Amino acid sequence: MKTRDKTLPTNPTGKINIAMAGGGTWGHVFPIRSLLQTLSSSSTYAEQIGTIYRFWSKDSLEQQTCNALQDSSSIKISFLPIISGKLRRELSLKAIFRNGSDFFKLLTGTVQSCHYLRKYQINTVFCKGGYVALPVVVAAKLLKKKLILHESDTHPGLVNHIASRRTNVNFTAFPNVLPNAQVVGQLLSDDLFASSNAKHHTSQLLHWEISASKRPILFIMAGSQGAKTLYEVVAEILHRNQKITQAFQIVITLGQLNQELRASFENIQDSHITICDFLSQSQMGEIYQQADLCITRGGTTSLAEQKLFNIKSIIVPLPRTHDQADNAKRYAEHHADIVLDQNAPSFAWDLEQALLAHTQYHKKAPSTSPLKQIQETKKLVIEAIL
């Protein structure tokens, strides 16, 4: 068992209380969810931990994922709502004015966070990024709490950039992102491997016998928000090019905000298409195990998951976000993935040609155990937290 820093106050039981702050995107929410699952499923960790407090705004996805874990966890998990404003890096008058008004929200959130950290005798704060995490980070440093940070992207978000200067330990997914950081990769979910025998049976999600098929499997996952244009282009390509629809077995997850596009894919002739709505992590893992090629956005969590399963990615970064473009560039350089610009006049043609070039593509099996990789990453972070 790791020796605890005796300079940190403990609760009356002698166990560590932990605050987790981070969210705003799935790439922040689900890594924290994965850490919570790992902590709550281990008797060794449970012996050291009193309560884990999940900080974020009220009625959020962060609160929903926290509440869903409470009944099954061997560790007490509580959600604490706070208020926060958002800092913006833009220099426009509108951004400056909004930063000024949100400054008072940040002050309110900092006071709330200080109150919670004192009241619940929290010893360690883990930050994943996102603007609501900033008051928690500030409170942690004011009260001299242990602060651990993990940055997923190739360039740090504003909150992690600010927090990294006064943390106890910085973890990153990529090198040269934050000073004095330990590069550990992404925090991914063990649930991805819940259906580890998917190759050997007929999938509950897919309506064909995978083991008998010679067609490569194309997985299309562009997310929900901001994905409509990409899905429309994909549907247009599949409608006009039968060579693609006949060459691939296609799985599409539309997300909750694009259900009106379902009809655009259902009436494609001579195709092998399965359309999914929201997918759990275990369902995603089942498809990842089978998929050869993926059309995806440039979120680091999704890209890292695809690489665990040796999937070749056609990356279409979300426009107007430099983070996804930078992530995509790195994956193209290191994994020979394909990067396309959705705003380019030739985008539809470029995507069509990329698919035609891979009609015979089949991935190779990963050379190392993906599950072991993600467990080792989480173990390093958890040991620093404890």
C-alpha positions in Angstrom: 0.0 0.0 0.0 1.3 3.4 -1.0 2.5 5.6 2.0 0.2 8.6 2.4 1.6 12.1 2.5 1.3 12.9 6.2 1.1 16.7 5.5 -2.4 16.2 4.2 -5.3 16.2 6.6 -7.3 13.1 6.8 -10.9 12.4 7.9 -11.6 10.8 11.3 -11.6 7.3 9.7 -8.0 7.8 8.4 -9.2 7.2 4.9 -8.7 9.5 1.9 -11.5 11.6 0.5 -11.1 12.4 -3.2 -12.7 15.1 -5.4 -12.9 14.6 -9.1 -13.5 17.6 -11.4 -13.7 17.5 -15.2 -16.3 17.4 -17.9 -17.9 19.4 -20.6 -17.2 16.8 -23.3 -17.4 13.0 -23.5 -13.6 13.0 -23.6 -13.6 14.4 -20.1 -16.7 12.7 -18.7 -15.9 9.1 -19.5 -12.3 9.0 -18.4 -13.4 10.1 -14.9 -16.3 7.5 -15.1 -13.7 4.9 -15.9 -11.5 5.9 -13.0 -14.5 5.7 -10.7 -15.4 2.2 -11.9 -11.8 1.0 -11.4 -11.6 2.5 -7.9 -15.1 1.2 -6.8 -14.4 -2.4 -8.1 -11.1 -2.9 -6.2 -11.1 -4.0 -2.6 -7.6 -2.7 -2.2 -8.5 0.8 -3.2 -11.8 0.7 -1.2 -9.8 0.1 2.0 -8.0 3.4 1.5 -10.8 5.6 0.3 -13.6 7.2 2.4 -15.7 9.0 -0.1 -15.3 10.2 -3.7 -17.0 13.5 -4.5 -17.8 14.3 -8.1 -17.8 18.1 -8.8 -19.7 19.6 -11.7 -22.8 21.6 -12.6 -26.3 20.5 -11.7 -28.4 18.4 -14.0 -25.5 17.5 -16.3 -24.2 14.4 -18.0 -21.5 14.4 -15.3 -24.2 14.1 -12.6 -26.0 11.4 -14.5 -22.9 9.2 -14.9 -22.1 9.7 -11.2 -25.6 8.8 -10.1 -25.5 5.6 -12.3 -22.4 4.4 -10.4 -23.6 5.0 -6.9 -25.6 1.8 -6.4 -23.0 -0.6 -7.8 -19.9 1.0 -6.2 -18.2 -0.5 -3.1 -17.0 3.1 -2.3 -19.4 5.9 -1.4 -19.7 8.3 -4.4 -21.5 11.7 -4.0 -22.2 14.5 -6.5 -21.6 18.1 -5.4 -23.0 20.8 -7.8 -21.1 24.0 -8.2 -21.4 27.2 -10.3 -18.7 28.3 -12.7 -18.2 30.8 -15.5 -16.1 30.1 -18.6 -12.8 31.8 -19.4 -12.3 32.5 -23.1 -9.0 33.0 -24.9 -10.5 35.2 -27.7 -9.7 38.9 -27.8 -13.0 40.1 -29.2 -15.0 42.6 -27.2 -17.8 40.1 -26.8 -15.4 37.5 -25.3 -13.9 40.1 -23.0 -17.3 41.3 -21.8 -18.5 37.7 -21.2 -15.2 36.9 -19.3 -15.9 39.9 -17.1 -19.4 38.8 -16.2 -18.4 35.1 -15.8 -15.7 36.2 -13.4 -18.3 36.5 -10.6 -19.5 33.0 -11.3 -16.0 31.8 -11.0 -15.7 33.5 -7.6 -19.0 31.9 -6.5 -17.8 28.5 -7.6 -14.5 28.9 -5.8 -16.3 29.8 -2.6 -18.5 26.8 -3.0 -15.5 24.5 -3.7 -13.6 25.8 -0.7 -16.7 25.1 1.5 -17.0 21.6 0.1 -13.3 20.8 0.4 -13.3 21.9 4.1 -16.7 20.4 5.1 -16.0 17.0 3.6 -12.3 17.0 4.6 -11.2 16.2 1.0 -7.5 15.4 0.7 -6.9 15.0 -3.0 -8.4 16.7 -6.1 -8.1 15.1 -9.5 -8.7 17.4 -12.5 -9.5 16.3 -16.1 -10.2 19.7 -17.5 -13.3 21.7 -18.5 -14.3 25.2 -17.4 -16.3 24.0 -14.3 -13.2 22.4 -12.9 -11.4 25.8 -12.5 -13.0 26.8 -9.2 -12.2 23.4 -7.8 -8.5 23.7 -8.8 -8.3 27.2 -7.4 -9.9 26.1 -4.1 -7.5 23.1 -3.9 -4.5 25.3 -4.1 -5.8 27.9 -1.7 -6.4 25.1 0.8 -3.1 23.3 0.0 -4.8 20.1 -1.2 -3.0 17.5 -3.2 -3.8 18.2 -6.9 -3.4 15.6 -9.7 -4.1 16.5 -13.4 -4.6 14.5 -16.6 -4.5 16.2 -20.1 -5.9 14.2 -23.0 -5.2 16.5 -26.0 -2.0 17.4 -27.9 -2.4 20.9 -26.6 -3.7 21.6 -23.0 -7.1 23.2 -22.4 -7.1 26.5 -20.6 -8.0 25.1 -17.2 -5.4 22.4 -17.3 -2.8 24.9 -18.6 -3.5 27.1 -15.6 -3.7 24.2 -13.1 -0.5 22.5 -14.4 1.7 25.2 -12.8 0.8 24.2 -9.3 -0.1 20.5 -9.4 1.6 17.7 -7.5 1.7 15.5 -10.6 0.8 16.1 -14.2 -0.2 13.2 -16.5 -0.6 13.6 -20.3 -1.6 11.4 -23.2 1.1 12.8 -25.5 4.7 14.0 -24.9 5.6 17.7 -24.7 2.2 18.9 -23.7 2.7 20.1 -20.1 5.9 20.7 -18.1 7.3 17.9 -16.0 4.5 15.6 -17.0 4.4 11.8 -17.0 3.2 10.5 -20.4 0.7 7.6 -19.7 -1.7 7.7 -22.6 -5.5 8.0 -22.4 -7.8 7.0 -19.5 -10.1 4.4 -21.2 -12.9 2.1 -19.9 -12.5 -1.6 -19.1 -16.1 -1.9 -20.4 -14.8 -1.8 -23.9 -13.8 -5.5 -23.3 -17.1 -6.7 -21.8 -17.9 -8.6 -25.0 -14.5 -10.1 -25.6 -15.8 -13.1 -27.5 -17.7 -11.0 -30.1 -15.7 -12.4 -33.0 -17.0 -15.9 -32.2 -20.7 -15.4 -32.2 -23.5 -13.5 -34.0 -23.5 -10.0 -32.6 -26.6 -8.7 -30.9 -26.0 -5.4 -32.6 -25.1 -6.6 -36.1 -27.4 -8.7 -38.2 -24.9 -11.0 -39.9 -22.4 -13.7 -39.0 -19.2 -11.8 -38.6 -16.9 -14.9 -38.8 -18.4 -15.9 -42.2 -18.0 -12.5 -43.8 -15.2 -11.4 -46.0 -16.3 -7.8 -46.2 -14.4 -5.2 -44.2 -16.5 -3.6 -41.5 -16.9 0.2 -41.7 -17.9 2.0 -38.5 -19.2 5.5 -38.8 -19.3 7.5 -35.6 -19.3 11.3 -35.9 -21.0 12.0 -32.6 -24.1 14.0 -32.0 -23.5 17.7 -31.8 -22.2 19.3 -35.0 -22.3 16.0 -36.9 -25.3 16.5 -39.2 -23.2 17.8 -42.2 -20.8 14.8 -42.0 -23.6 12.3 -41.9 -25.4 13.9 -44.8 -22.2 13.7 -46.9 -21.7 10.0 -46.0 -25.4 9.3 -46.9 -24.9 11.0 -50.2 -21.8 8.9 -51.0 -23.5 5.7 -50.1 -26.5 6.4 -52.2 -24.6 7.1 -55.4 -21.7 4.6 -55.1 -22.9 1.0 -55.0 -19.3 -0.2 -55.1 -18.8 1.2 -51.6 -22.1 -0.1 -50.2 -21.5 -3.6 -51.6 -17.9 -3.7 -50.5 -18.4 -2.9 -46.8 -20.5 -4.1 -43.9 -21.5 -0.7 -42.4 -22.3 0.2 -38.8 -23.6 3.7 -38.1 -24.2 5.3 -34.7 -26.1 8.6 -35.2 -26.2 9.8 -31.6 -29.3 11.3 -29.9 -29.3 14.6 -32.0 -29.3 13.1 -35.5 -32.2 10.6 -35.4 -34.0 12.4 -38.3 -31.2 11.2 -40.6 -32.0 7.5 -40.0 -34.2 7.4 -43.1 -31.4 8.7 -45.2 -29.5 5.4 -44.5 -32.4 3.0 -44.2 -33.4 3.3 -47.9 -30.0 2.7 -49.5 -30.3 -0.2 -51.9 -28.2 -3.4 -51.9 -26.4 -2.4 -48.7 -25.4 -4.1 -45.5 -26.1 -1.3 -42.9 -26.9 -1.5 -39.2 -28.0 1.8 -37.6 -27.5 2.3 -33.9 -28.6 5.1 -31.5 -26.7 5.6 -28.3 -24.2 2.9 -27.6 -22.8 1.8 -24.2 -19.1 1.4 -23.7 -19.5 -2.4 -23.9 -21.4 -2.1 -27.2 -18.8 0.2 -28.6 -16.1 -2.3 -27.6 -18.0 -5.0 -29.4 -18.1 -3.0 -32.6 -14.5 -1.9 -32.2 -13.3 -5.5 -32.0 -15.0 -6.2 -35.3 -14.4 -3.0 -37.2 -11.6 -2.5 -39.7 -12.1 1.1 -40.8 -13.8 4.0 -39.0 -15.0 7.5 -40.1 -14.7 9.6 -36.9 -14.2 13.0 -35.4 -10.9 14.0 -33.9 -11.6 13.5 -30.2 -8.6 11.9 -28.4 -10.7 9.4 -26.5 -12.4 8.0 -29.6 -9.1 7.9 -31.5 -7.3 6.2 -28.7 -10.0 3.6 -28.4 -9.8 2.9 -32.2 -6.0 2.4 -32.0 -6.4 -0.1 -29.1 -8.2 -2.3 -31.6 -5.9 -1.5 -34.5 -8.7 0.2 -36.5 -7.6 2.5 -39.4 -9.3 5.9 -38.9 -10.6 8.4 -41.5 -10.6 11.5 -39.3 -12.8 14.5 -40.0 -12.0 17.0 -37.3 -14.9 19.1 -36.0 -14.6 22.5 -37.8 -13.7 25.5 -35.7 -11.8 23.4 -33.1 -8.0 23.5 -33.3 -7.7 20.7 -30.8 -9.3 18.1 -33.0 -7.3 19.2 -36.0 -4.0 18.9 -34.0 -5.1 15.5 -32.6 -5.9 14.3 -36.1 -2.5 15.5 -37.5 -0.6 13.6 -34.8 -2.6 10.4 -35.5 -1.9 10.7 -39.2 1.8 11.1 -38.6 2.1 8.3 -36.1 -0.5 5.8 -37.3 -0.9 6.5 -41.0 -4.5 7.6 -40.5 -6.3 9.8 -43.0 -7.3 13.4 -42.2 -10.0 15.2 -44.3 -11.2 18.8 -44.0 -15.0 19.0 -43.9 -14.9 22.6 -45.1 -12.8 21.8 -48.2 -14.8 22.1 -51.5 -13.6 18.6 -52.5 -14.5 17.0 -49.1 -17.2 14.7 -50.5 -15.0 13.5 -53.3 -12.0 13.1 -50.9 -14.1 10.9 -48.5 -15.4 8.8 -51.4 -11.9 8.2 -52.7 -10.7 7.2 -49.2 -13.4 4.7 -48.9 -12.8 3.3 -52.4 -9.1 2.8 -51.6 -10.0 0.6 -48.6 -12.7 -1.7 -50.0 -10.4 -4.7 -49.4 -8.8 -3.4 -46.1 -8.7 -5.7 -43.1 -7.0 -4.8 -39.9 -4.4 -6.9 -38.2 -4.9 -8.1 -34.6 -3.3 -5.9 -31.9 0.2 -7.1 -31.0 -0.3 -6.4 -27.3 -3.2 -6.8 -24.9 -5.4 -3.6 -25.1 -7.0 -4.3 -21.8 -3.7 -4.6 -20.0 -2.6 -1.3 -21.6 -5.5 0.7 -20.2 -5.4 -0.9 -16.8 -1.7 0.0 -16.4 -2.5 3.6 -17.3 -5.2 3.9 -14.7 -3.1 2.2 -12.1 -0.4 4.9 -12.5 -2.9 7.7 -12.1 -4.7 6.1 -9.2 -1.4 5.5 -7.3 -0.7 9.2 -7.6 -4.1 10.1 -6.4 -3.8 7.9 -3.3 
